[in-house]
Amino acid sequence: MLTTLAMTPLYCVPIILFTLGAGLTPLLLLGLPLLPLAMKLAGWIARVDRERLYFLQELDIDMPLAQSGGGWKGRLERLFGRRAWRELGFTAVMTMWGLGVGGLVVGLLAAGLLLALLPVLGWFLPGGASLLGVDPSTVAGMVLGLAIGLALLAAGLWLSGPLARTESAMVARMLGANQVDHLVRRMLDLEDSRSRMVDAAEVERQRIERDLHDGAQQRLLSVAMSLGRAKSRFDRDPKKARQLLMAAHEEAKAAMQELRDVTRGLHPSILTEQGIEPALTTIVARSPVPVTLSIGLAERPTPRAEAVAYYVVSELLTNVAKHAAANRAAVRVFREENLLRLLVTDDGIGGADADRGSGIRGLRDRIHAVDGHLTLSSPAGGPTVVDVTLPWKA
């Protein structure tokens, strides 16, 4: 409340400028320059108030959507649009709030402090004088003044709490994004995520095609050629035919491994038939980095949530094997109220950054598409912790 009262003169400035501008504009447009100045100043004060509440109460207020048009028309929309009028109205309301409620609290505290100090201040008052109607010349008067002062101080301190909460709710209502802003922002986020997911799917399709053509397809062709040569030598050179069969067998095993690598992260049949635990157990068993798997699920989530969880763990363990230089990793899967939560940690070198690499950013887009959330903590030197929450009924 004290900071609000201190800012009250600042709240008054845009209102005074706007009133002067509106009053002088009919007079040869003399007040016209004051109108955009008042709007700009109101917007700056609103930003200062958002920062003030975040610093004092850790209250994070979502910004309303701003007009995004270009040219002079877009600038006018941003300067005199709905958001600008809300911020100007905010300064008017806060002016009255600061003068009324802030003045009340400060008055109670000041009067209470003066009366509480009456035993000291009474010595400096002239004979017969009183302080706030209390006579300090008698012991009874001093005791009464002290009691009233303490009561006023307690009332002022008590009122500060609920009034500050009321003010925070009022500021959030006036300056924060409304339901329409949230829906529009959500729609824009989904469009952006969908666009990046389409790009990621195209990159993944090209990777599968390239790996199939350059890897598994070539190995299978080599297997076919080795089997053909072995068949032609089977009668006249059994020893050479045996060597060719053994080579074909090794090539076939390598081709199978490459096919498993190509289909990494795709939806496996074991996930549909048996659920997330056996599917993740298969991923962990194939990981070159030792992984501790802990799953605490009393029931299965929706197939969509299982598919996203499988993909996320598969990609994260692949990143650990390729980039983390880790000795161990851990995967923990559990339910937290209506959320499916995944914790993937490793003791590697750290330094992972979602803004620099496309891997984590692609995972984040996939998770956001089902209203999930990904948090990454990866300081230099490790450990890296990826915390993913998905709706249980995604």
N, C-alpha and C positions, 0 to 999 in steps of 0.2 A: 504493500500500500504506500509506503514511503517513496519508493521509486516512481510509482504512478503519480503521486502528488508532485514530485520533483519534475516530472515530464509534462505536467499540465500546461505550463506556459508554452511548451513546444507544440502541444496539441492545438492550442488556440491559433497559432500562426496561419496554418492553411485556411482555417475558417475565416479569419479576418481578411486574408488576401482574396479569397473567393468572394466574400461579401462586398469588398471594395471593388473588385473587378466587375461583378455583376451590376453594382450600382453605377459605376462610371462608364461602362460600355455604351449605354445609350447616349452618353455625352461625347460625341465625336470619337467613339471607340477608344477612349482614353484608358479604360480598364481592361481592354482585351488581352494585353500581355500578362496580366496578373492571373488569368484563369488557368492557362497551362502550367504556370509556375506553382499555383496552389495545388493542382493535381499531382505534379511531380513531387512536391514536398510531402503531400499526404502519403504517396507511395513509399517514399523514403522512410517516413516515420513508421509506417506499417511494417516495413522490413526490420527496422530497429526494434520494434515491439516483439516481433516473432523471435528475434535473436535474444532479446531480454528474457522472455519467458522460457526459452530453451536453456539459457545459462542459469537462471534462478531456480526453475522447477523441472528442467529436463522435459518440457512439454514441446513436442515436435509437431508443428502445425503445417499441414500440407498446403502448398501454394495453390490458389485457384488457377485454372487454365487462362493463359493470356492470349490475346488475339495474335495470330501469326501471319497476317497478310503483309504484303510489301507495298512500297510506294507511299505517297502522301495519305492515301485513304487508310492504309494499314496503320500508319503512325497516328492518325486521328482516332482510329478504333482503339489503339492501345492507350492513348492519352485520355480519351473521354468514354471508354467502354464501361461495361458493367463492373469489371474489377476495380477500375479507377474510382467509380462512384461509391462502391462499397468502402474503399479505403478513405475517401473523404468523409463519408458518413461515420466511419469508425472514429476519426479524429474528433468529430462533433460529440459523439456519445462519450468518448473518453474524457473530453473536457468537462462535461457535466458530472461524470462519474468521479473524476479527480477532485473537482471543487466540492462536490457534495459528500461522497463517502470518504474520500481521503481526508477532507477537512474535518469530518466528524471524528475519525480515528485519531488524527493528530491533535485535535482539540481535547479529546478525552485523555490522551497520554500527557499532554502539556499541563492540563488542569490537575491531573492526578499527581504529576511530579511536583508541581508547585505546592499542593496541599500536603504531600508526603514530606516535603522539606520545610513545612511550616515551623517546626521547633527551632530550625536554624534561621530561617528567613524572618521570623517574628522579632528577633533582636534588632533588625535593621529597619523595622517599620516605625513610623512616628506614633506617639501615644494616641490611643483611641482609634487607630486605623485597623482595617480588616483586610484579609486576603480572600477574595472570592466569597465574601459574605461570612467568613469564619473569623472570630475574634481570637487573636493569638496571645492576648494579654493574660489569659487564665490557663491553668493546667487542663481544665475540661475542654476549652476551645482547641488547645493543641492536640489533645487526644482525638477530639472529633475531627479536626482537620486531617490528622494522620490516617484515621480510619476511612474517611471519605476519599482521601488521595489514593490509598492502596486499593480501594474498591474501584475507583476510576481507572487506575493503571491496569488492574486485572480485567476490567471490562474492555479497555482498549486493546490489550494484548489478545484477549479471547476473540474479539470481533475481527482481528486482523486475519486469522486463519480462514473462517468461512467466507469473509469478503474477498480474500485473495483467490480462493477456489472459485467463487462466483465470477470474479473478474477473468480468471483463466478460461472458464467455460464461455464467457461472453466474447472474449477476444477470439477464441477458436471458432465460435459460431460466425462472427463477423468477418474474420480474415481467412478462415480455413476453406478448403475446397468443399463444395456441397455435393449432394448425391449425383447431380448431373455431371459435375467435374470428375468425380471418381469414375463414373461409368464411361465417360469419354476417354479419360486417361487409361482405363482398363482396356477399352477397345483399341486405342492406339498401341498399347503395349502388346496386345494379342496380335495385331496386324504386323508389328515389327518382329515379334517372335515367330509368327507363321512364315514371314518372308525369309528369316534366317534359317528356319527349319527346312524350308523348301530347298534353299541353297545347300544346306548340309546334307540333305537327302540326295541331291544331285551329285555332290562330291563323293558320297558314300557309294552311290551306284557306279560312278566312274572308277572308284577304287576296286570294287568287286569285279567289274569287267576287266580292268587292267590286271588284277591279281590272277583271275581265272585264265586270261589269255597268256600272260607271261609266266605263270607259275604252274598251277595244277594242270592246265591243258597241255603244256609242254612235257610235263612229267608223264602224263597219261599217254601221250604220243610216244614217248621213249619206252614206256612199258609195252605198248603194242608192237613197236619195232623189235624190242628184245624178245618178246614172245614169238614173233614171226621168225626171227633168226634161229631161236631155239628149236622151233618146229621143223625148220628146214635141215637142221643139223642133228635132230634127235636120233636118226638111224645110223648115220655115218660117223658122228663124233659126239657120243653121249657125254663125254667129260665137258666139252665146250658148251653143249646144250645145257648141262647142269649149271655151269657158271652163268650163262645168260639168264636162266630161270631165277637164280639167286639174285642177280642184279635187278631183274624185273620185280622181284618181291620187295627189295629195298626201295626201288623207285615208287612202287605202289604204296608202301607205308609213308614215304615222304609226301606223296600226293595227297593221302588222307590227312596228314598233318596240315598241309597247306590249305586244304579245303576247310578244315576246322578253323584255321586262322582267318580265312576269307569270310566265313559266316560268323565270326566273332561279333557278339552283341545282337545278333538276330534272334527272333523268338524261337526257342527250342521246344521240341515236343514234350520234354520232361517238365518244363515249366507249366504247360497246360495240364498235363496228366497228374503230376505229383505235387506241384506247388513250388514256392520260392525257395524253401530250404534245400531240397535235393538239387535244384538248379544251381544255386549259389555254391553248394558243396562241389559240384562239378567244375565250376569256374576256379574255385580255390585250389582244387587238386591239380589243375593245369598250370597254376601260376608258378613262374620260376623263383619268385620271392616267397619265402614261408609266410603263410597267412593264418591267423587265428580267427575262426569264424564263430560268432555267437548269435544265435537267433532265438528270440523269446516271443513267439506268436502262438496264442491259443487257438486262433482260427485264421483262415486265409483272407487276405484283403481282396478287393475286386481284381479281375484279370488285368485291367488297365494299369492299376497301381503296381501289380506284380511285374508286368512287362517293363514299366519305366524303372522300377527298382533293379530288375535284372540288368537292364541296359546300363544304368548308372554305375553299378558295382563292377560290371565287366569293363567299362571304359576307364574307371578310376584305377582298377588293378593293372590294366594295361599301361596306364600312365606311370604307375609306380614302378613297373618292371622296366620301362623304357627310359624314364627321366629322373627318378628319385634317388637312384644309387642307394636304395634302402636295404637293410639286413632283415627287417621284419615288417609286417603290416598286420592290421587287425580290421575286421569287419564286424560291426554290431548292428543287428536289426531287431527292432522292438516296436511295440505299439505304445503311443502316448496320447491318451484320450482318443480323439477322432483322427489321429495322424499316424502314418507309417513313417518311422524315423530310421535313417541310415547314418551310421558314423563310420567313416573309413579313415584310418590313421596309418602313418608310416614313420619310421625313424630316419628318413633320408635327409638329403641336403636342404630341403625346403626351397623357398624362393618362387613357388608357383604363383602366377598372377593371372587372374581371369581376364584382365584387360589386354594382356600382351599375347596370349595364346588363344587359338580357336577351339581347343579341346574343351576346356572348362566352360568357355562361353557357349559352345554348342550344347553341353550338358545343361547349363542354366536355362537355355531356351527350351529344351525338351521338358525340363521340370516346370518352368513357368507356364507352359502350355496346359498343364493339368492343375494349375493353381498351387503348385508347390514352391519351395524356397530352398536355395542353396547358399550356405555360408562357408567361406574358405578362410582358413588361418594357416599361413605358411611362411613364418619368418625365416630369414636366412639362417642356415644351420639346422633347420627343422625344430620340432616335428611338424608334419603337415596334417591338418585335421580338416576333413570335409564333412559338414553336417547338412544332411538333406532331409527335409520334411515333405511328405506327400499326403494329400487327403486320403483317408482310409477308403473312402468310396469315390475314388477319382473317376 
